[in-house]
Each structure stands twice: as C-alpha cells, then as structure tokens.
Amino acid sequence: MIFESDVLEVEEAQMIKDALMLCLKNEEPTVKLDLRNINKIDLSVIQLFLSLQKSLHNQNRNMTLINCTNSVIEALELCGCSKLFECTYE
C-alpha cells in the first residue's frame, strides 16, 4: 500500500484505518506500507500502524514499512517506536 498524501495525521486517521483494515482482509504474508511520500506523521497514525502490526502478528503475518523518509524515521524515534517496526528500502 502506497500512501499518496504527504501528511498522515489525526484528520486522516479514519481513512487510514479503513485502508489498513483492507490489509487485514487480504492474505499476503507480509503487508508493506510504502511511506516514500510522507513528510509528516503523527502519533495517532503510528498507533494505527501498531494496531495493524499486532493484528497481523495474531494471524501469523508481518508488516514492513518501506521507503521511510527521514521525517518518518524521526517520528518513530521520538515516540520510542523505531525498534518496533522494520523499515526497509525498495
């Protein structure tokens, strides 16, 4: 899933939640969230990512953040979540 918006904040949380729920319904072993366009992400969206990761773990599946921008990496570090997410580049 590629996020088109450059900002992921609480205002978009419901739309993001709906999109992430679709990821739970597919049967891919690894859900990849492409964050190449993201310049700003807030804690509400990071919480949604954590929830998705937990739900996928319960299904014996994985989640990977790909193409994280410096802004995303910094936000993950600030909230103490950087070690909870695998971030790769493709």
N, CA, C and O atoms as CSV, one atom per row, in Angstrom:
chain,resi,resn,atom,element,x,y,z
A,1,MET,N,N,0.841,-1.163,0.000
A,1,MET,CA,C,0.000,0.000,0.000
A,1,MET,C,C,0.893,1.236,0.000
A,1,MET,O,O,1.762,1.381,0.861
A,2,ILE,N,N,0.682,2.108,-0.948
A,2,ILE,CA,C,1.430,3.356,-1.051
A,2,ILE,C,C,0.519,4.494,-0.586
A,2,ILE,O,O,-0.608,4.632,-1.060
A,3,PHE,N,N,1.013,5.290,0.332
A,3,PHE,CA,C,0.273,6.458,0.782
A,3,PHE,C,C,0.573,7.611,-0.154
A,3,PHE,O,O,1.736,7.949,-0.373
A,4,GLU,N,N,-0.462,8.216,-0.705
A,4,GLU,CA,C,-0.307,9.296,-1.679
A,4,GLU,C,C,-0.118,10.650,-1.005
A,4,GLU,O,O,0.613,11.499,-1.516
A,5,SER,N,N,-0.763,10.856,0.123
A,5,SER,CA,C,-0.659,12.123,0.836
A,5,SER,C,C,0.732,12.280,1.432
A,5,SER,O,O,1.407,11.290,1.716
A,6,ASP,N,N,1.159,13.522,1.619
A,6,ASP,CA,C,2.467,13.730,2.241
A,6,ASP,C,C,2.356,13.905,3.750
A,6,ASP,O,O,3.369,13.985,4.445
A,7,VAL,N,N,1.120,13.964,4.259
A,7,VAL,CA,C,0.889,14.138,5.690
A,7,VAL,C,C,-0.081,13.066,6.168
A,7,VAL,O,O,-1.148,12.876,5.586
A,8,LEU,N,N,0.299,12.368,7.230
A,8,LEU,CA,C,-0.581,11.383,7.859
A,8,LEU,C,C,-0.808,11.846,9.292
A,8,LEU,O,O,0.046,11.670,10.162
A,9,GLU,N,N,-1.972,12.437,9.519
A,9,GLU,CA,C,-2.297,12.989,10.834
A,9,GLU,C,C,-3.674,12.540,11.259
A,9,GLU,O,O,-4.370,11.832,10.531
A,10,VAL,N,N,-4.058,12.961,12.451
A,10,VAL,CA,C,-5.322,12.547,13.037
A,10,VAL,C,C,-6.507,12.838,12.108
A,10,VAL,O,O,-7.484,12.089,12.117
A,11,GLU,N,N,-6.441,13.896,11.319
A,11,GLU,CA,C,-7.540,14.230,10.417
A,11,GLU,C,C,-7.784,13.131,9.377
A,11,GLU,O,O,-8.909,12.958,8.909
A,12,GLU,N,N,-6.746,12.403,9.024
A,12,GLU,CA,C,-6.858,11.328,8.043
A,12,GLU,C,C,-6.987,9.954,8.705
A,12,GLU,O,O,-7.028,8.937,8.013
A,13,ALA,N,N,-7.051,9.918,10.031
A,13,ALA,CA,C,-6.983,8.648,10.762
A,13,ALA,C,C,-8.071,7.657,10.338
A,13,ALA,O,O,-7.785,6.473,10.162
A,14,GLN,N,N,-9.299,8.117,10.175
A,14,GLN,CA,C,-10.373,7.181,9.809
A,14,GLN,C,C,-10.151,6.612,8.412
A,14,GLN,O,O,-10.354,5.419,8.187
A,15,MET,N,N,-9.737,7.453,7.480
A,15,MET,CA,C,-9.453,6.986,6.121
A,15,MET,C,C,-8.302,5.968,6.155
A,15,MET,O,O,-8.355,4.936,5.485
A,16,ILE,N,N,-7.278,6.268,6.933
A,16,ILE,CA,C,-6.133,5.368,7.046
A,16,ILE,C,C,-6.564,4.062,7.699
A,16,ILE,O,O,-6.174,2.983,7.253
A,17,LYS,N,N,-7.359,4.155,8.743
A,17,LYS,CA,C,-7.858,2.946,9.424
A,17,LYS,C,C,-8.623,2.062,8.453
A,17,LYS,O,O,-8.424,0.847,8.435
A,18,ASP,N,N,-9.489,2.650,7.653
A,18,ASP,CA,C,-10.260,1.882,6.668
A,18,ASP,C,C,-9.335,1.180,5.676
A,18,ASP,O,O,-9.553,0.018,5.331
A,19,ALA,N,N,-8.306,1.887,5.222
A,19,ALA,CA,C,-7.356,1.298,4.273
A,19,ALA,C,C,-6.571,0.165,4.923
A,19,ALA,O,O,-6.324,-0.864,4.295
A,20,LEU,N,N,-6.182,0.354,6.173
A,20,LEU,CA,C,-5.426,-0.688,6.868
A,20,LEU,C,C,-6.290,-1.913,7.145
A,20,LEU,O,O,-5.793,-3.039,7.149
A,21,MET,N,N,-7.571,-1.698,7.374
A,21,MET,CA,C,-8.485,-2.836,7.587
A,21,MET,C,C,-8.537,-3.720,6.339
A,21,MET,O,O,-8.662,-4.940,6.448
A,22,LEU,N,N,-8.444,-3.118,5.168
A,22,LEU,CA,C,-8.402,-3.908,3.934
A,22,LEU,C,C,-7.156,-4.778,3.888
A,22,LEU,O,O,-7.189,-5.886,3.353
A,23,CYS,N,N,-6.057,-4.282,4.447
A,23,CYS,CA,C,-4.815,-5.071,4.501
A,23,CYS,C,C,-5.003,-6.325,5.337
A,23,CYS,O,O,-4.403,-7.362,5.056
A,24,LEU,N,N,-5.839,-6.229,6.368
A,24,LEU,CA,C,-6.094,-7.405,7.210
A,24,LEU,C,C,-6.880,-8.471,6.453
A,24,LEU,O,O,-6.752,-9.663,6.733
A,25,LYS,N,N,-7.690,-8.036,5.499
A,25,LYS,CA,C,-8.537,-8.972,4.773
A,25,LYS,C,C,-7.808,-9.719,3.670
A,25,LYS,O,O,-8.195,-10.831,3.312
A,26,ASN,N,N,-6.744,-9.110,3.120
A,26,ASN,CA,C,-6.022,-9.838,2.084
A,26,ASN,C,C,-5.202,-10.948,2.754
A,26,ASN,O,O,-5.092,-10.979,3.980
A,27,GLU,N,N,-4.645,-11.829,1.982
A,27,GLU,CA,C,-3.952,-12.969,2.565
A,27,GLU,C,C,-2.446,-12.938,2.319
A,27,GLU,O,O,-1.777,-13.965,2.432
A,28,GLU,N,N,-1.919,-11.785,1.988
A,28,GLU,CA,C,-0.478,-11.659,1.790
A,28,GLU,C,C,0.224,-11.952,3.118
A,28,GLU,O,O,-0.234,-11.496,4.165
A,29,PRO,N,N,1.325,-12.702,3.092
A,29,PRO,CA,C,2.029,-12.993,4.348
A,29,PRO,C,C,2.684,-11.755,4.962
A,29,PRO,O,O,2.846,-11.677,6.180
A,30,THR,N,N,3.060,-10.788,4.119
A,30,THR,CA,C,3.659,-9.553,4.605
A,30,THR,C,C,2.942,-8.358,3.990
A,30,THR,O,O,2.833,-8.242,2.769
A,31,VAL,N,N,2.461,-7.480,4.847
A,31,VAL,CA,C,1.837,-6.237,4.400
A,31,VAL,C,C,2.927,-5.176,4.355
A,31,VAL,O,O,3.616,-4.938,5.348
A,32,LYS,N,N,3.079,-4.540,3.198
A,32,LYS,CA,C,4.090,-3.496,3.030
A,32,LYS,C,C,3.400,-2.148,2.930
A,32,LYS,O,O,2.534,-1.933,2.082
A,33,LEU,N,N,3.806,-1.238,3.821
A,33,LEU,CA,C,3.284,0.116,3.797
A,33,LEU,C,C,4.382,1.029,3.267
A,33,LEU,O,O,5.412,1.213,3.915
A,34,ASP,N,N,4.158,1.593,2.094
A,34,ASP,CA,C,5.154,2.420,1.430
A,34,ASP,C,C,4.974,3.874,1.868
A,34,ASP,O,O,3.949,4.497,1.592
A,35,LEU,N,N,5.992,4.403,2.557
A,35,LEU,CA,C,5.898,5.740,3.137
A,35,LEU,C,C,6.796,6.751,2.433
A,35,LEU,O,O,7.173,7.761,3.028
A,36,ARG,N,N,7.139,6.493,1.179
A,36,ARG,CA,C,8.071,7.353,0.441
A,36,ARG,C,C,7.594,8.794,0.303
A,36,ARG,O,O,8.424,9.695,0.178
A,37,ASN,N,N,6.304,9.039,0.322
A,37,ASN,CA,C,5.766,10.381,0.128
A,37,ASN,C,C,5.512,11.137,1.426
A,37,ASN,O,O,5.128,12.306,1.393
A,38,ILE,N,N,5.720,10.493,2.558
A,38,ILE,CA,C,5.306,11.063,3.839
A,38,ILE,C,C,6.347,12.043,4.386
A,38,ILE,O,O,7.506,11.689,4.598
A,39,ASN,N,N,5.907,13.275,4.606
A,39,ASN,CA,C,6.761,14.306,5.201
A,39,ASN,C,C,6.399,14.582,6.644
A,39,ASN,O,O,7.173,15.200,7.375
A,40,LYS,N,N,5.210,14.120,7.067
A,40,LYS,CA,C,4.782,14.335,8.442
A,40,LYS,C,C,3.843,13.207,8.845
A,40,LYS,O,O,2.913,12.862,8.116
A,41,ILE,N,N,4.105,12.640,10.016
A,41,ILE,CA,C,3.256,11.574,10.536
A,41,ILE,C,C,3.084,11.833,12.028
A,41,ILE,O,O,4.042,12.197,12.709
A,42,ASP,N,N,1.873,11.650,12.537
A,42,ASP,CA,C,1.677,11.901,13.961
A,42,ASP,C,C,1.402,10.603,14.717
A,42,ASP,O,O,1.264,9.531,14.127
A,43,LEU,N,N,1.329,10.734,16.024
A,43,LEU,CA,C,1.213,9.563,16.894
A,43,LEU,C,C,-0.066,8.773,16.647
A,43,LEU,O,O,-0.067,7.552,16.803
A,44,SER,N,N,-1.153,9.434,16.267
A,44,SER,CA,C,-2.405,8.711,16.027
A,44,SER,C,C,-2.251,7.697,14.895
A,44,SER,O,O,-2.819,6.607,14.957
A,45,VAL,N,N,-1.492,8.048,13.874
A,45,VAL,CA,C,-1.274,7.142,12.746
A,45,VAL,C,C,-0.271,6.045,13.140
A,45,VAL,O,O,-0.426,4.888,12.748
A,46,ILE,N,N,0.733,6.409,13.898
A,46,ILE,CA,C,1.682,5.399,14.384
A,46,ILE,C,C,0.942,4.376,15.242
A,46,ILE,O,O,1.244,3.185,15.175
A,47,GLN,N,N,-0.018,4.822,16.044
A,47,GLN,CA,C,-0.831,3.902,16.839
A,47,GLN,C,C,-1.630,2.962,15.946
A,47,GLN,O,O,-1.784,1.783,16.265
A,48,LEU,N,N,-2.140,3.477,14.830
A,48,LEU,CA,C,-2.848,2.611,13.880
A,48,LEU,C,C,-1.901,1.561,13.302
A,48,LEU,O,O,-2.283,0.401,13.139
A,49,PHE,N,N,-0.681,1.961,12.994
A,49,PHE,CA,C,0.315,1.009,12.488
A,49,PHE,C,C,0.612,-0.064,13.536
A,49,PHE,O,O,0.740,-1.242,13.202
A,50,LEU,N,N,0.722,0.341,14.801
A,50,LEU,CA,C,0.971,-0.623,15.881
A,50,LEU,C,C,-0.188,-1.609,16.007
A,50,LEU,O,O,0.025,-2.804,16.208
A,51,SER,N,N,-1.403,-1.105,15.889
A,51,SER,CA,C,-2.583,-1.964,15.962
A,51,SER,C,C,-2.612,-2.965,14.805
A,51,SER,O,O,-2.906,-4.144,15.000
A,52,LEU,N,N,-2.305,-2.484,13.607
A,52,LEU,CA,C,-2.246,-3.373,12.440
A,52,LEU,C,C,-1.172,-4.433,12.638
A,52,LEU,O,O,-1.385,-5.612,12.354
A,53,GLN,N,N,-0.026,-4.003,13.124
A,53,GLN,CA,C,1.074,-4.949,13.337
A,53,GLN,C,C,0.665,-6.043,14.324
A,53,GLN,O,O,0.965,-7.218,14.111
A,54,LYS,N,N,-0.013,-5.659,15.395
A,54,LYS,CA,C,-0.465,-6.638,16.391
A,54,LYS,C,C,-1.495,-7.600,15.791
A,54,LYS,O,O,-1.430,-8.808,16.014
A,55,SER,N,N,-2.436,-7.056,15.037
A,55,SER,CA,C,-3.464,-7.895,14.402
A,55,SER,C,C,-2.839,-8.866,13.409
A,55,SER,O,O,-3.228,-10.032,13.351
A,56,LEU,N,N,-1.876,-8.392,12.630
A,56,LEU,CA,C,-1.196,-9.265,11.674
A,56,LEU,C,C,-0.395,-10.341,12.401
A,56,LEU,O,O,-0.377,-11.497,11.978
A,57,HIS,N,N,0.265,-9.963,13.493
A,57,HIS,CA,C,1.017,-10.942,14.284
A,57,HIS,C,C,0.093,-12.056,14.767
A,57,HIS,O,O,0.475,-13.226,14.767
A,58,ASN,N,N,-1.115,-11.696,15.175
A,58,ASN,CA,C,-2.087,-12.697,15.624
A,58,ASN,C,C,-2.528,-13.624,14.503
A,58,ASN,O,O,-3.033,-14.717,14.759
A,59,GLN,N,N,-2.339,-13.195,13.263
A,59,GLN,CA,C,-2.655,-14.015,12.086
A,59,GLN,C,C,-1.398,-14.693,11.526
A,59,GLN,O,O,-1.433,-15.263,10.435
A,60,ASN,N,N,-0.303,-14.630,12.266
A,60,ASN,CA,C,0.991,-15.171,11.820
A,60,ASN,C,C,1.451,-14.518,10.520
A,60,ASN,O,O,1.968,-15.181,9.621
A,61,ARG,N,N,1.251,-13.209,10.443
A,61,ARG,CA,C,1.666,-12.427,9.290
A,61,ARG,C,C,2.553,-11.286,9.777
A,61,ARG,O,O,2.674,-11.063,10.981
A,62,ASN,N,N,3.169,-10.568,8.849
A,62,ASN,CA,C,4.094,-9.496,9.181
A,62,ASN,C,C,3.697,-8.191,8.513
A,62,ASN,O,O,2.895,-8.162,7.580
A,63,MET,N,N,4.282,-7.110,9.021
A,63,MET,CA,C,4.123,-5.806,8.421
A,63,MET,C,C,5.504,-5.183,8.295
A,63,MET,O,O,6.325,-5.285,9.206
A,64,THR,N,N,5.755,-4.542,7.167
A,64,THR,CA,C,7.013,-3.852,6.933
A,64,THR,C,C,6.718,-2.449,6.431
A,64,THR,O,O,5.876,-2.249,5.556
A,65,LEU,N,N,7.420,-1.491,6.992
A,65,LEU,CA,C,7.377,-0.133,6.469
A,65,LEU,C,C,8.495,-0.035,5.448
A,65,LEU,O,O,9.637,-0.396,5.733
A,66,ILE,N,N,8.170,0.452,4.258
A,66,ILE,CA,C,9.203,0.563,3.230
A,66,ILE,C,C,9.364,2.013,2.800
A,66,ILE,O,O,8.432,2.814,2.865
A,67,ASN,N,N,10.577,2.320,2.360
A,67,ASN,CA,C,10.906,3.653,1.835
A,67,ASN,C,C,10.573,4.768,2.818
A,67,ASN,O,O,10.006,5.792,2.438
A,68,CYS,N,N,10.929,4.564,4.082
A,68,CYS,CA,C,10.662,5.567,5.117
A,68,CYS,C,C,11.491,6.824,4.864
A,68,CYS,O,O,12.691,6.751,4.600
A,69,THR,N,N,10.841,7.953,4.947
A,69,THR,CA,C,11.550,9.222,4.829
A,69,THR,C,C,12.209,9.544,6.168
A,69,THR,O,O,11.912,8.919,7.186
A,70,ASN,N,N,13.098,10.515,6.152
A,70,ASN,CA,C,13.741,10.945,7.399
A,70,ASN,C,C,12.709,11.431,8.411
A,70,ASN,O,O,12.880,11.231,9.614
A,71,SER,N,N,11.649,12.062,7.941
A,71,SER,CA,C,10.593,12.551,8.835
A,71,SER,C,C,9.903,11.402,9.548
A,71,SER,O,O,9.611,11.498,10.740
A,72,VAL,N,N,9.642,10.322,8.837
A,72,VAL,CA,C,9.001,9.160,9.440
A,72,VAL,C,C,9.945,8.515,10.451
A,72,VAL,O,O,9.533,8.182,11.562
A,73,ILE,N,N,11.183,8.341,10.078
A,73,ILE,CA,C,12.164,7.732,10.979
A,73,ILE,C,C,12.293,8.563,12.251
A,73,ILE,O,O,12.333,8.015,13.352
A,74,GLU,N,N,12.356,9.874,12.103
A,74,GLU,CA,C,12.455,10.755,13.258
A,74,GLU,C,C,11.227,10.649,14.153
A,74,GLU,O,O,11.362,10.600,15.376
A,75,ALA,N,N,10.033,10.612,13.569
A,75,ALA,CA,C,8.803,10.489,14.356
A,75,ALA,C,C,8.770,9.165,15.112
A,75,ALA,O,O,8.359,9.126,16.272
A,76,LEU,N,N,9.200,8.081,14.467
A,76,LEU,CA,C,9.238,6.780,15.132
A,76,LEU,C,C,10.226,6.797,16.290
A,76,LEU,O,O,9.962,6.217,17.343
A,77,GLU,N,N,11.351,7.452,16.100
A,77,GLU,CA,C,12.345,7.549,17.165
A,77,GLU,C,C,11.819,8.393,18.324
A,77,GLU,O,O,12.010,8.032,19.485
A,78,LEU,N,N,11.161,9.510,18.023
A,78,LEU,CA,C,10.648,10.398,19.067
A,78,LEU,C,C,9.601,9.729,19.949
A,78,LEU,O,O,9.532,9.997,21.148
A,79,CYS,N,N,8.792,8.868,19.362
A,79,CYS,CA,C,7.746,8.214,20.157
A,79,CYS,C,C,8.199,6.858,20.710
A,79,CYS,O,O,7.418,6.144,21.338
A,80,GLY,N,N,9.468,6.514,20.469
A,80,GLY,CA,C,10.013,5.275,21.025
A,80,GLY,C,C,9.590,4.022,20.288
A,80,GLY,O,O,9.638,2.928,20.851
A,81,CYS,N,N,9.177,4.160,19.040
A,81,CYS,CA,C,8.677,3.013,18.276
A,81,CYS,C,C,9.632,2.538,17.190
A,81,CYS,O,O,9.302,1.609,16.453
A,82,SER,N,N,10.785,3.140,17.074
A,82,SER,CA,C,11.664,2.810,15.952
A,82,SER,C,C,12.116,1.343,15.966
A,82,SER,O,O,12.368,0.766,14.908
A,83,LYS,N,N,12.218,0.747,17.142
A,83,LYS,CA,C,12.657,-0.658,17.217
A,83,LYS,C,C,11.489,-1.629,17.006
A,83,LYS,O,O,11.703,-2.832,16.860
A,84,LEU,N,N,10.270,-1.116,16.990
A,84,LEU,CA,C,9.092,-1.971,16.825
A,84,LEU,C,C,8.738,-2.234,15.362
A,84,LEU,O,O,8.010,-3.175,15.048
A,85,PHE,N,N,9.261,-1.395,14.476
A,85,PHE,CA,C,8.933,-1.511,13.058
A,85,PHE,C,C,10.175,-1.820,12.241
A,85,PHE,O,O,11.243,-1.252,12.466
A,86,GLU,N,N,10.017,-2.723,11.294
A,86,GLU,CA,C,11.077,-2.965,10.319
A,86,GLU,C,C,10.881,-1.946,9.208
A,86,GLU,O,O,9.790,-1.833,8.649
A,87,CYS,N,N,11.932,-1.206,8.888
A,87,CYS,CA,C,11.849,-0.221,7.819
A,87,CYS,C,C,12.923,-0.564,6.789
A,87,CYS,O,O,14.118,-0.521,7.083
A,88,THR,N,N,12.477,-0.907,5.571
A,88,THR,CA,C,13.394,-1.271,4.501
A,88,THR,C,C,13.214,-0.327,3.327
A,88,THR,O,O,12.307,0.506,3.316
A,89,TYR,N,N,14.083,-0.466,2.346
A,89,TYR,CA,C,14.021,0.401,1.165
A,89,TYR,C,C,13.938,-0.472,-0.082
A,89,TYR,O,O,14.681,-1.441,-0.232
A,90,GLU,N,N,13.036,-0.115,-0.954
A,90,GLU,CA,C,12.840,-0.856,-2.205
A,90,GLU,C,C,12.846,0.101,-3.380
A,90,GLU,O,O,12.695,-0.325,-4.525
